[in-house]
Amino acid sequence: EAAVAAAGVDFRSDKLWEMYVEWQKDQGDLKAVTSIYDRVLSTPTQLYSHHWENFKDHLSSHPPVDILSVEELVWMQSKLASETSPKATGGEAEEEAPPGEDLPPKVENKMETTNAQSQTLGVLDPEKLIEQSISIRQQIFGQNEAEVSKRWNFEDGIKRPYFHVKPLERAQLRNWRDYLDFEMVSGSHERTIVLFERCVIACALYEEFWIKYIRYLENHSITGARSVFQRACCYHLPRKPNIHLLWAAFEEKQGEVEEARRILKTFEDYVPGLVMVRLRRVSLERRLGNMDMAEALLTEAIRDNEGMPISSFYSVKLARQVLKVQKNLAKARKILLEALEKDPDNAKLYA
């Protein structure tokens, strides 16, 4: 059950369902086997027609009383009886269930249910019960077949469902994008999650699919989105800046300011020298009102990059912050003059 809950809606989960059926047969619980078939017959999988044929074989190989639930047997008794017996009048008509999809009146206790079941098998042909049981599920099978056909071309386009360091072809990436978009709009939440999990195996090194997964999860589970961020950033994409910046912004939005600081600082230590990361750290402190920390980060960047054009870039950023945010014109002028002494040919310092 745990395996079916985790992967039962996977398009290629047929082997799992077959093993579950065989295990229940070994336990001798034929009604449980029928219940499993009822579940898989409504699940779009690659071998959906194979399950349908196996189900029909299952029905024809055992007496109906051994494989169908009491409720279904009693309901079919009522339905078949209403189709074969003459119309009753007076009080008898009130006791009979009307033909159609309505369930019969509830039996009073288990003894009456058992008696009704026995009468069903004694009066009605078991073959008719099997035909009726198949007819009931035929419509479900047809609906499932339509769902399979919607996904078949997408599944056929997946040529490499496993991870490999070699880049995927553009057609493969486009197929994954289109399949995910389709499932997010047309499928259930469970199917969408399973498809995303399949995708981030084959596309583990592609930042866009992790981000797409996270965007989807943010509307359903904050904990789930955080878990995907951790998997992507800590294991699969440790050197990709964009997803780390998104993770920090996500944690800041959730009020986890210290975690946002840690993410940015850890990534900058791992991949030093990225301007976007340093500026994001400065912006974070500025939003929190820590002007001294924001200034210290820019000053440190100027010092660490002394003698390089990027140092002048940070000087402009620091001067602008001091002027616009701290309203200190004299200090801003001093910062620019000191930068001009070190880099007099940089036109941006004069602008």
N, C-alpha and C positions, 0 to 999 in steps of 0.2 A: 504493500500500500504506500509506503514511503517513496519507493521508486516510481510508482505510477503518479503520485502527487507531484514529484519533482520533474518527471520527463514523459509522462503519459500522453501529453498533447503534442509532443514532438512529432513532426511529419514522418520521421523514420523510427518511430518507437515500436514498430510491429513486433520485433523479436521479444521485447519486454512483455507485451500483452500475451503473446503466445506462450511464453514461459509461465505467466501467471495462470493461464487457463490450464496448462498441463499440471501445474502444482495443485490446483484445486481438484482436478480429476483424480490425482493420486490420493488426495484426502477423502475422496468419495462423496464430495459435496456437489452434486450435479446442479442443484438450484443456484449455488454460488457461481458455477460456471456460466449459467444462463445470465446471471446478473452482470458478470464481467463482459460477456458478449453484448449485452444491452448498452454498456458504457462505451465499448470500443466502436460499436456500429454508429455511434453519433459523434465519433472523433475522426476528423480528416487525417488519414495516414496513407502512406504509399501503397500498402497492400490491403486497402479497404475492401476490395471485392473478394480477396482471399478469406478475410474474416467472415464475410457474408456467406460464402459457400460452406465454411467450416461450421457456422452457426446452423445452417439448414441441415447439415449432416448430424449435428448434435441433436437437433429436434427429432429427426427421423430414426435415430439409433436408440432412443429411450422412451419409455411410457411417459405421457404428459404429466402424470401425477408425480413422477420422480424429478422432473426438470423445471416445471412451472410453479410459480408461487400460488398459494391458496387463493389470494385475492384475484389473481389473473384467471384462475380456473373458474371461480364463482362468477366473475364478470362475463367470461365467455359462455358459461352455461346460460346465463340470462339472455345474452345476445343471440345465441343460436336457438334457444327455445322460442324466443319472440319471432324468429324468422320461420320456424318450422311448424309451430303449433297454431291451431285456429284461434281467431280473436275471441277473447273471453268477454263476458258481459257481466253487468252488475258488480258485485263485490269482488269477483275474481279479477276483473280488469284493474281494480285498484291495487291488488297485491302484486301484479306483474310489473317488472321494470319496462319502460317504453323502449322501443328499438332505437338504435343510434349509439352515441358515445357516452350516455349517462351511465353511471355505475349503479348496480342493483342496491336495494336497501341493505343496511348493515346487518350482519348476522348477530344474534344475541350473545352467543358465546362460542367457544372453540368447538364444542360438541356439534352444534348446528352447522358450523363451517365444514367440519369433517363429513357430516352427513350429506351436505349439499355437494361436496366434492365427490363423494362416492356415487351419488345419484347421477352426477354429470357423466362420470365415466361409465356408469351402467347403462344410461339411456342413449348417450351421444357417441358417435363413432370417434375414436381417438384420432383418426386421420383428419376428421373435420376440425378437431381441436388444433392439430398441427398446422393445417392450412390457415386457420384463423389467426394463429400466433404469427405465422410468417406474413400474413396480410397486414397485421397491425404494424409490423416492423418494416414493411416494404416502403412505406412513406418516409420513415426515418432514414432508411438506406438511400433513397432517392435524394433527400435533402443533403445528406452527407456527401454523396457523389458529386453534387453541384459544388459544394465547398472544396472538394478535392480538385476539381477541374479549374477552379480559380487560382489555385496555388501550384498547379502542376508545372507550368512554364517557369515559374520562379525557381522551383526545386530543381528542374532540369538544367537551369542556368548555373547552379552551384557546382563548379567543377573541382573545387578544392575546399572541402569542408573542414580540413585539418589545418593546424598552424605550420607555416614554413617561413623562413627568413627571406625567401625570394619575394619580390613585389607581386601583387595580384594584377592581373590584366584589367584594363579600364572597363571592359564589359562585365567582368566579375564584380567590380566595385559598384558599377551602376545597377547591376542586378540586386545586390544587397540593399542599396538605397531604396530601390523601388519596392522590394519585398517588405522591408521594414515599414515604409510609408503605407503600403496596402494593409498590413496587419494592424498597424496602429489605428487605422480608420475602420476597418471591417472586422477585425478579429477581437477575441476576448483579451482581457488583461493578462491572463495566464499564458495564452498562446504568444502574445507579444513579448513577454518576459523571456520565454523559452527561446524565441527566435533571436532576441538580442544576445542571449547567452551563447547561442550557436555562432552568431556573427562575430562576437569579440574573441572567439577562438581563432577563426580563420583570418580575421582582420585585427589581430591584437596590436599590431604596430601602427595602426591608422587612428590618429587622434580624433578624426571627425566622427567615427562610430561610437567611441566612448562618450564623446560630448553629446551625441544624439541620444544615447542610452540615458545619460544623466538628465538631460532636458525632459525626457519622457517621465523618468522616475520622480522628478521634483514635484509633479502634479499628483503623485500617488503616495510616495513614502520618502520622507526626509532621511530616515535612517538608511533606506535602500540607496538613495542617491549618494549619501556619504560613503557607504561601503564601496560603491563603484568608483568614486573618486580615489579612495585609498588603494584599490586594486590597480587602477590605471596608473596612478602617479608613483606608487611605491614599488611596483613590480614590472609593469610593461612599458611605461613611458617616463622613466626617471629624468630624462634630459629634454622633454618637451615643455617649453615655457607656457604656452597658451593654456593648457589644461591645469597647470599649477596655479596660474593667475585666477582662473575660474574657480578653482577649489578654495583659494583664499577669499575671494569675493563671496562665495557660497557660505563659508563659515562666518564671515563678518555679518552677512545678512541674517544668519541664525543667532547672532549675538555672541558667538565664540571668538572674541577678539584676540585672545592670547593664541588660540589655535591658528588664526589667520596670520599673525606675526610669525609664528613658528614655521608655517609652511613657506612663507616668502623668504625668511632668513635661511632656512635649510636648503631651499633650492638655489639661492644665491651662493651659498657656500659650496654647493655641488657643481654649479655651473656659473663661475664668477664672470663679471664683466658685462653682463647684460643690462643695458640701459633701462629697458622696460620694467625689469624687476626692481631695480633701485628706485625708479620713479613711483612704482606702485607702493613700495614701502613708505616713501615720503608722503604720498597721498593718503595712505591709511592713517599715519600719525596726524596729519593735518585735519582729517575728518574727525579724529578723536580729540582734537584740540591740543595735541602735544606739539606745540610749535618749536620748542627747544629740541625735541627729538628729530623733528623733520629737518630743522636747520643742521643738526649734527650729522645726519645722514648725507646731506648734500655736501657739507664741508669735508666729510671723510672721502666722498667720491672725488672731489676736486683734488684733494691731497694724494689719493692713491693713483690718480691719472695725470699727475703733474708732468708737463712736457709734451702732452698729447692733445690734439684738437678737442677730444671729448671733455677735457678739463674745462675748457672755455664754455662748452655747452652747459655743464653743470653750474658754472659761475653765473650764466644768464638765468638759469632756473632759480638759483638761490637769490639773486638780486630781485627777480620778479616777485618771489615769495615775500621777501623782506619789505618790498614797496607796497604790494597789493594787499597782503594779509596783515603784516605787522605795522604798516603805515610809517615806515622809518626810511625817509628819503636819503638822509645823510649816509646811513649804513649801506643802503643799496648802491649809492654812488661809489663808495669806498670799495665795495666788492668788485665792481666793474673796472675801476681804475687799477686795482691789483691784478686783475686778469689781463688788462691791456699791457701791463708791464711785461708779462710773461709771453703774451701772444699778440703783439701789436698788429700783425697782418690779418687777423681774423675779422672779417667784415661784420659778422653777427654781433660782435661786442659793441660796435658803433650803432647798430640799429636799435 
